[in-house]
Every structure is written in C-alpha cells, then in structure tokens.
Amino acid sequence: MIYRIQGEIDEKLQRIFDAALNELNEFYGINWIHNLPRLIVLDNRKMIDALFGRKTEGWVIGWSEGRNIFVLDKGKFSEESDHTRYTDEEYAMLIKHEMSHSFCLILAKGEIKPKWLWEGIAIYTSGQNTVRAKPIRFERFLEYFDEGGKDVYGEAGFAVELLVLKYGKQKMLDLIKACSGVETKNGFSSMFKDMFGFEPSYKEFDRLL
C-alpha cells in the first residue's frame, strides 16, 4: 500500500510501486506478496529531520527501514532538498531504489557491508545508472565500508553492474547472501576473492570497465 502522512492514496505512485514490486521480485527471486513494503511520502524537510532525529543533509530525499520506505514528495524537491530538477522517471527510480533495500534485507537476512555494495545493488536494480555518467575509472566507492555517504552513489552502481554483466545475476545474489554476518574489510575481501577470483580493488574494477 501507499501512504501519505495525511492518509491519502496516490494512484500514480501506486502504479510505480506495483511495477517496482514486480521487477524486484523477479530480480531477487522473492515472491513478496504478503506484508508488503509501505511507501510513505513526506511533505517537507522538517518531517525528515524529525524521523532521523537530527538535521539532515539536503541530498537526503529517501531511505528505507525494513518494510517502511520514506521519500520526499517530488513536488517539494525545489524548496526542501538539493535536487532542484528531478524527472518523473528519476522519482520512480528513487522509489524503486529504496524498495530494493527492503528486498536486499530479506535476501541477506539483514543490512549488509560494505555500504558500497548495499547502495550499488539498489542503484543498479533501480536503473539509476542510466541517468548517471559512467566513470572513466574508479577511485572512491571502495572507501565506503562501514558508513555510507553522498559520494558512494557516483560509482557503486556501476561497480555492481560490471559484476552482474561479467559474472551473472546469480553470482551477485550469492554475494548478497554471503555478506550476511561479514563485519570487516578483510573478511569481505577474502570472501569476495573466493567467489570472483580477485580481491576488490580499483585496479581490478578498472580492468572490468
């Protein structure tokens, strides 16, 4: 279902939600039909700050918490965020991105590390790579292991896309599952090398470009 704080249902958002649900079920191999995610549309930055319990950065326009998906109302972007220009297509991708996190939680039995993989999967599955410039070389995304940040979004989705194109979707799903319980960079690197034959480094990912 789709909710606003006021309780109204938006039919356009319902269509976006339904399409994303079907496509993510297909990608993740999950038949999610009961206790579905809840999309909650927020009217302003004040609501976002209240839910986070702190003053948030202007680039924060959506996030997920288990089944609950929060997004800023697209009509409020120009006055309530750094995203002054955002198309209907990009807004649909944002919703699908946050929904993808909820699916990933199910597959991995919890939020995963590294954060570049966590965000990269959501970027890739939402189609956001199609509206971003492909990097000439990788130089930032691997720094995001324990914590996320604004700069992770530029490269992480393309890193995941390369892995899927080179090694297949099933290998990516296996990686997500294998990340459950991984807490250290060394632990992840060792597990990643066992699966893909190389340790994650900028040199190796540049080789895949």
ROLUM-718978 format. One record per atom (N, C-alpha, C): residue in three letters; x, y, z. Coordinates in steps of 0.05 Angstrom, whole numbers, padded with zeros to 5 digits, always signed. Layout:
<nodes>
ALAXYZ
...
</nodes>
This chain:
<nodes>
MET+00017-00024+00000
MET+00000+00000+00000
MET+00017+00025+00000
ILE+00005+00047-00008
ILE+00018+00073-00009
ILE+00005+00091+00011
TYR+00022+00105+00028
TYR+00011+00123+00048
TYR+00024+00150+00047
ARG+00009+00170+00053
ARG+00019+00196+00059
ARG+00014+00201+00089
ILE+00027+00221+00100
ILE+00022+00227+00128
ILE-00008+00233+00132
GLN-00020+00246+00112
GLN-00048+00253+00114
GLN-00066+00229+00110
GLY-00056+00207+00100
GLY-00072+00183+00096
GLY-00083+00179+00068
GLU-00078+00196+00050
GLU-00089+00193+00023
GLU-00072+00174+00006
ILE-00085+00162-00014
ILE-00071+00143-00032
ILE-00068+00157-00059
ASP-00043+00155-00070
ASP-00037+00167-00095
ASP-00036+00145-00117
GLU-00054+00147-00136
GLU-00056+00125-00156
GLU-00032+00123-00174
LYS-00020+00146-00180
LYS+00005+00146-00197
LYS+00027+00132-00182
LEU+00031+00138-00157
LEU+00051+00125-00141
LEU+00045+00096-00137
GLN+00020+00089-00136
GLN+00012+00061-00134
GLN+00022+00045-00158
ARG+00019+00057-00182
ARG+00028+00044-00206
ARG+00059+00040-00206
ILE+00073+00061-00197
ILE+00102+00060-00195
ILE+00110+00038-00175
PHE+00097+00037-00152
PHE+00102+00017-00132
PHE+00097-00011-00142
ASP+00075-00015-00156
ASP+00068-00042-00166
ASP+00088-00052-00186
ALA+00097-00034-00204
ALA+00116-00041-00225
ALA+00143-00048-00212
ALA+00151-00032-00192
ALA+00177-00037-00179
ALA+00175-00064-00163
LEU+00153-00069-00150
LEU+00150-00094-00135
LEU+00153-00118-00153
ASN+00140-00117-00176
ASN+00141-00140-00195
ASN+00170-00144-00205
GLU+00183-00122-00212
GLU+00210-00124-00224
GLU+00230-00133-00203
LEU+00227-00124-00178
LEU+00246-00131-00157
LEU+00241-00160-00148
ASN+00216-00169-00148
ASN+00210-00197-00142
ASN+00225-00215-00162
GLU+00225-00206-00188
GLU+00238-00221-00209
GLU+00268-00222-00205
PHE+00280-00199-00199
PHE+00309-00197-00197
PHE+00319-00214-00173
TYR+00306-00209-00150
TYR+00316-00222-00125
TYR+00306-00251-00122
GLY+00287-00259-00139
GLY+00276-00286-00136
GLY+00260-00289-00111
ILE+00246-00268-00103
ILE+00230-00268-00079
ILE+00201-00263-00087
ASN+00183-00280-00078
ASN+00155-00276-00084
ASN+00141-00261-00061
TRP+00147-00235-00059
TRP+00137-00219-00037
TRP+00108-00210-00043
ILE+00089-00224-00030
ILE+00061-00218-00036
ILE+00045-00211-00010
HIS+00057-00217+00013
HIS+00043-00211+00038
HIS+00060-00192+00055
ASN+00046-00176+00072
ASN+00060-00156+00089
ASN+00079-00139+00072
LEU+00068-00128+00051
LEU+00084-00113+00031
LEU+00097-00088+00042
PRO+00119-00079+00028
PRO+00131-00053+00037
PRO+00110-00031+00038
ARG+00115-00011+00054
ARG+00097+00012+00057
ARG+00111+00037+00048
LEU+00101+00050+00027
LEU+00113+00075+00017
LEU+00101+00099+00030
ILE+00117+00114+00045
ILE+00107+00137+00060
ILE+00119+00162+00048
VAL+00102+00180+00038
VAL+00111+00205+00025
VAL+00111+00228+00045
LEU+00133+00241+00047
LEU+00137+00263+00067
LEU+00135+00290+00053
ASP+00123+00309+00066
ASP+00118+00335+00054
ASP+00140+00356+00057
ASN+00158+00352+00076
ASN+00179+00372+00080
ASN+00203+00362+00095
ARG+00224+00378+00095
ARG+00249+00371+00109
ARG+00245+00368+00139
LYS+00227+00383+00150
LYS+00222+00381+00179
LYS+00213+00353+00186
MET+00196+00341+00170
MET+00188+00313+00175
MET+00211+00294+00174
ILE+00228+00298+00153
ILE+00252+00281+00150
ILE+00270+00283+00175
ASP+00275+00308+00183
ASP+00292+00312+00206
ASP+00281+00300+00231
ALA+00254+00301+00234
ALA+00241+00290+00258
ALA+00244+00260+00259
LEU+00242+00247+00235
LEU+00245+00218+00234
LEU+00273+00209+00238
PHE+00293+00224+00229
PHE+00321+00218+00233
PHE+00330+00226+00261
GLY+00316+00244+00273
GLY+00325+00254+00300
GLY+00348+00273+00299
ARG+00352+00285+00276
ARG+00374+00305+00272
ARG+00369+00321+00247
LYS+00385+00342+00243
LYS+00384+00358+00219
LYS+00397+00342+00196
THR+00383+00337+00175
THR+00393+00321+00152
THR+00404+00338+00130
GLU+00422+00326+00114
GLU+00433+00340+00091
GLU+00412+00343+00069
GLY+00415+00363+00052
GLY+00395+00368+00032
GLY+00393+00346+00011
TRP+00413+00329+00008
TRP+00412+00308-00012
TRP+00396+00284-00003
VAL+00389+00283+00023
VAL+00373+00261+00034
VAL+00344+00265+00026
ILE+00335+00248+00008
ILE+00307+00250-00002
ILE+00292+00224+00000
GLY+00305+00203+00009
GLY+00292+00177+00012
GLY+00309+00158+00028
TRP+00296+00139+00042
TRP+00311+00118+00056
TRP+00291+00096+00062
SER+00302+00073+00071
SER+00284+00051+00078
SER+00291+00042+00106
GLU+00270+00032+00120
GLU+00273+00020+00147
GLU+00256-00005+00147
GLY+00268-00027+00139
GLY+00253-00052+00138
GLY+00231-00050+00116
ARG+00206-00054+00124
ARG+00184-00052+00105
ARG+00177-00023+00099
ASN+00185-00004+00115
ASN+00177+00024+00111
ASN+00196+00039+00093
ILE+00185+00050+00071
ILE+00200+00065+00051
ILE+00192+00094+00053
PHE+00210+00112+00058
PHE+00204+00141+00061
PHE+00216+00156+00037
VAL+00200+00173+00025
VAL+00210+00191+00004
VAL+00198+00218+00007
LEU+00213+00239+00000
LEU+00203+00266-00001
LEU+00184+00269-00024
ASP+00162+00283-00021
ASP+00144+00289-00043
ASP+00159+00303-00065
LYS+00157+00292-00090
LYS+00171+00303-00112
LYS+00165+00333-00116
GLY+00141+00341-00110
GLY+00134+00369-00114
GLY+00147+00388-00095
LYS+00161+00377-00074
LYS+00174+00394-00054
LYS+00204+00394-00057
PHE+00214+00381-00079
PHE+00243+00379-00082
PHE+00257+00406-00084
SER+00246+00425-00099
SER+00259+00450-00104
SER+00262+00467-00078
GLU+00244+00464-00060
GLU+00245+00480-00035
GLU+00255+00465-00011
GLU+00255+00438-00013
GLU+00262+00422+00011
GLU+00286+00404+00007
SER+00301+00406-00015
SER+00324+00389-00020
SER+00344+00403-00038
ASP+00367+00390-00042
ASP+00387+00399-00061
ASP+00380+00392-00090
HIS+00360+00374-00094
HIS+00353+00364-00120
HIS+00331+00382-00132
THR+00340+00404-00145
THR+00321+00423-00155
THR+00307+00413-00181
ARG+00321+00395-00196
ARG+00309+00384-00220
ARG+00308+00354-00218
TYR+00284+00343-00219
TYR+00280+00314-00216
TYR+00257+00306-00233
THR+00261+00288-00253
THR+00240+00280-00271
THR+00222+00258-00258
ASP+00199+00254-00271
ASP+00182+00232-00261
ASP+00196+00205-00262
GLU+00212+00201-00283
GLU+00227+00176-00286
GLU+00247+00173-00263
GLU+00261+00194-00257
GLU+00281+00193-00235
GLU+00267+00188-00208
TYR+00243+00199-00205
TYR+00229+00196-00180
TYR+00220+00167-00177
ALA+00211+00155-00199
ALA+00204+00126-00198
ALA+00228+00109-00191
MET+00252+00117-00202
MET+00277+00103-00196
MET+00284+00105-00166
LEU+00279+00129-00155
LEU+00285+00133-00126
LEU+00268+00114-00109
ILE+00242+00113-00116
ILE+00224+00095-00101
ILE+00234+00066-00104
LYS+00241+00058-00128
LYS+00250+00030-00132
LYS+00276+00025-00118
HIS+00294+00045-00117
HIS+00319+00043-00103
HIS+00314+00036-00073
GLU+00297+00051-00061
GLU+00292+00047-00032
GLU+00277+00020-00028
MET+00259+00013-00046
MET+00246-00013-00043
MET+00266-00036-00046
SER+00286-00032-00064
SER+00307-00052-00068
SER+00322-00058-00042
HIS+00326-00038-00025
HIS+00339-00043+00000
HIS+00323-00062+00017
SER+00296-00060+00017
SER+00279-00077+00032
SER+00281-00106+00022
PHE+00283-00110-00004
PHE+00287-00137-00015
PHE+00314-00148-00007
CYS+00334-00131-00008
CYS+00361-00140-00001
CYS+00362-00149+00028
LEU+00348-00135+00046
LEU+00346-00142+00074
LEU+00336-00171+00077
ILE+00316-00178+00061
ILE+00305-00205+00063
ILE+00326-00226+00053
LEU+00338-00221+00031
LEU+00357-00240+00019
LEU+00382-00244+00037
ALA+00392-00222+00048
ALA+00416-00223+00065
ALA+00410-00228+00094
LYS+00384-00228+00101
LYS+00376-00231+00129
LYS+00387-00208+00146
GLY+00387-00185+00134
GLY+00397-00161+00149
GLY+00412-00142+00130
GLU+00418-00118+00139
GLU+00433-00099+00123
GLU+00462-00108+00121
ILE+00473-00104+00097
ILE+00500-00116+00092
ILE+00522-00095+00091
LYS+00546-00104+00095
LYS+00570-00089+00089
LYS+00585-00104+00067
PRO+00599-00089+00050
PRO+00604-00060+00051
PRO+00581-00043+00042
LYS+00581-00017+00050
LYS+00560+00001+00043
LYS+00559+00006+00013
TRP+00583+00004+00000
TRP+00583+00009-00029
TRP+00567-00013-00044
LEU+00568-00037-00033
LEU+00552-00059-00045
LEU+00522-00055-00039
TRP+00516-00048-00014
TRP+00489-00043-00005
TRP+00475-00022-00023
GLU+00489+00001-00028
GLU+00478+00022-00045
GLU+00480+00015-00074
GLY+00502+00002-00082
GLY+00506-00005-00110
GLY+00485-00023-00121
ILE+00476-00042-00105
ILE+00454-00061-00114
ILE+00429-00045-00118
ALA+00422-00027-00100
ALA+00398-00011-00102
ALA+00399+00007-00126
ILE+00422+00019-00132
ILE+00426+00036-00155
ILE+00422+00020-00181
TYR+00435-00003-00182
TYR+00434-00020-00206
TYR+00406-00030-00211
THR+00393-00040-00191
THR+00366-00052-00195
THR+00345-00031-00201
SER+00350-00006-00192
SER+00330+00015-00197
SER+00333+00028-00224
GLY+00355+00022-00238
GLY+00360+00034-00264
GLY+00373+00061-00263
GLN+00383+00070-00239
GLN+00394+00097-00237
GLN+00420+00100-00251
ASN+00434+00078-00259
ASN+00458+00081-00275
ASN+00452+00094-00301
THR+00428+00091-00312
THR+00421+00102-00338
THR+00420+00133-00338
VAL+00418+00145-00315
VAL+00416+00174-00314
VAL+00441+00186-00300
ARG+00462+00170-00298
ARG+00487+00179-00286
ARG+00510+00175-00306
ALA+00531+00191-00303
ALA+00554+00189-00321
ALA+00571+00165-00312
LYS+00578+00148-00331
LYS+00594+00124-00325
LYS+00623+00134-00319
PRO+00635+00124-00297
PRO+00662+00134-00291
PRO+00683+00124-00311
ILE+00703+00140-00316
ILE+00725+00132-00333
ILE+00743+00113-00318
ARG+00745+00117-00292
ARG+00760+00099-00274
ARG+00747+00101-00247
PHE+00752+00080-00231
PHE+00741+00080-00203
PHE+00761+00091-00184
GLU+00752+00108-00165
GLU+00771+00120-00147
GLU+00760+00127-00119
ARG+00733+00121-00114
ARG+00722+00130-00089
ARG+00705+00108-00075
PHE+00691+00092-00089
PHE+00669+00076-00077
PHE+00679+00056-00056
LEU+00703+00045-00059
LEU+00713+00025-00040
LEU+00718+00036-00012
GLU+00719+00062-00010
GLU+00723+00074+00017
GLU+00698+00071+00035
TYR+00676+00064+00023
TYR+00651+00063+00038
TYR+00645+00034+00046
PHE+00655+00027+00070
PHE+00651+00000+00080
PHE+00631+00001+00104
ASP+00638+00014+00125
ASP+00621+00015+00149
ASP+00599+00036+00147
GLU+00606+00058+00133
GLU+00587+00081+00132
GLU+00582+00088+00102
GLY+00558+00099+00097
GLY+00552+00109+00071
GLY+00558+00139+00069
GLY+00551+00151+00047
GLY+00556+00180+00043
GLY+00548+00188+00015
LYS+00547+00213+00010
LYS+00537+00224-00016
LYS+00554+00213-00039
ASP+00580+00211-00036
ASP+00598+00204-00058
ASP+00597+00175-00066
VAL+00585+00158-00050
VAL+00584+00130-00057
VAL+00566+00125-00081
TYR+00547+00143-00086
TYR+00527+00138-00107
TYR+00538+00142-00135
GLY+00561+00155-00138
GLY+00571+00160-00165
GLY+00583+00136-00178
GLU+00595+00117-00163
GLU+00609+00095-00174
GLU+00598+00067-00167
ALA+00586+00065-00143
ALA+00578+00039-00133
ALA+00559+00023-00152
GLY+00540+00037-00164
GLY+00521+00024-00182
GLY+00535+00012-00206
PHE+00555+00026-00216
PHE+00569+00016-00240
PHE+00587-00007-00232
ALA+00598-00007-00208
ALA+00614-00030-00199
ALA+00597-00055-00198
VAL+00573-00053-00187
VAL+00554-00075-00186
VAL+00546-00084-00214
GLU+00541-00065-00231
GLU+00533-00071-00259
GLU+00554-00087-00273
LEU+00579-00080-00269
LEU+00601-00094-00282
LEU+00602-00123-00272
LEU+00598-00127-00246
LEU+00599-00154-00235
LEU+00576-00171-00246
VAL+00552-00159-00249
VAL+00530-00174-00260
VAL+00534-00181-00289
LEU+00544-00161-00304
LEU+00548-00166-00333
LEU+00570-00187-00338
LYS+00591-00186-00321
LYS+00614-00204-00325
LYS+00609-00232-00313
TYR+00595-00234-00290
TYR+00593-00259-00276
TYR+00564-00269-00273
GLY+00545-00253-00280
GLY+00517-00261-00279
GLY+00502-00253-00254
LYS+00476-00252-00256
LYS+00459-00243-00234
LYS+00461-00262-00210
GLN+00461-00288-00216
GLN+00461-00307-00194
GLN+00485-00304-00176
LYS+00508-00298-00188
LYS+00533-00294-00172
LYS+00529-00270-00154
MET+00515-00249-00163
MET+00510-00225-00147
MET+00491-00232-00124
LEU+00471-00248-00129
LEU+00452-00257-00108
LEU+00467-00274-00087
ASP+00486-00291-00097
ASP+00502-00307-00078
ASP+00519-00289-00061
LEU+00530-00268-00073
LEU+00547-00249-00058
LEU+00531-00235-00036
ILE+00507-00227-00043
ILE+00489-00214-00023
ILE+00485-00232+00001
LYS+00478-00257-00005
LYS+00473-00277+00017
LYS+00498-00282+00033
ALA+00521-00283+00020
ALA+00546-00289+00033
ALA+00555-00266+00051
CYS+00545-00242+00046
CYS+00553-00218+00062
CYS+00540-00218+00090
SER+00520-00235+00094
SER+00507-00236+00120
SER+00527-00243+00142
GLY+00530-00225+00160
GLY+00549-00230+00182
GLY+00577-00220+00177
VAL+00584-00211+00153
VAL+00610-00200+00147
VAL+00613-00173+00160
GLU+00634-00169+00176
GLU+00637-00144+00192
GLU+00663-00129+00185
THR+00682-00142+00172
THR+00708-00129+00168
THR+00715-00128+00138
LYS+00732-00109+00131
LYS+00741-00107+00103
LYS+00756-00132+00095
ASN+00773-00141+00112
ASN+00789-00165+00106
ASN+00771-00190+00102
GLY+00751-00192+00119
GLY+00733-00214+00116
GLY+00717-00213+00090
PHE+00709-00189+00083
PHE+00694-00186+00057
PHE+00713-00192+00034
SER+00737-00181+00034
SER+00756-00184+00012
SER+00763-00214+00007
SER+00766-00229+00029
SER+00772-00257+00027
SER+00748-00272+00015
MET+00724-00266+00025
MET+00700-00280+00014
MET+00696-00272-00015
PHE+00700-00246-00022
PHE+00696-00237-00049
PHE+00716-00251-00068
LYS+00741-00253-00059
LYS+00761-00266-00076
LYS+00755-00295-00081
ASP+00744-00309-00061
ASP+00736-00337-00065
ASP+00714-00339-00086
MET+00697-00319-00088
MET+00674-00320-00106
MET+00681-00311-00134
PHE+00698-00289-00136
PHE+00703-00277-00162
PHE+00731-00280-00172
GLY+00749-00290-00155
GLY+00776-00295-00165
GLY+00795-00272-00162
PHE+00786-00250-00151
PHE+00804-00227-00146
PHE+00793-00211-00122
GLU+00812-00197-00109
GLU+00804-00181-00086
GLU+00793-00154-00097
PRO+00773-00142-00084
PRO+00762-00117-00094
PRO+00782-00094-00091
SER+00790-00083-00113
SER+00809-00060-00114
SER+00802-00043-00138
TYR+00810-00018-00137
TYR+00805-00001-00160
TYR+00817-00012-00186
LYS+00841-00023-00183
LYS+00855-00034-00207
LYS+00839-00056-00219
GLU+00828-00074-00203
GLU+00812-00097-00214
GLU+00786-00088-00225
PHE+00773-00068-00213
PHE+00747-00059-00224
PHE+00752-00042-00249
ASP+00774-00028-00250
ASP+00781-00013-00275
ASP+00785-00033-00298
ARG+00796-00056-00292
ARG+00800-00076-00312
ARG+00774-00086-00324
LEU+00753-00085-00309
LEU+00727-00094-00319
LEU+00713-00073-00336
LEU+00722-00048-00333
LEU+00708-00026-00349
LEU+00711-00031-00379
</nodes>
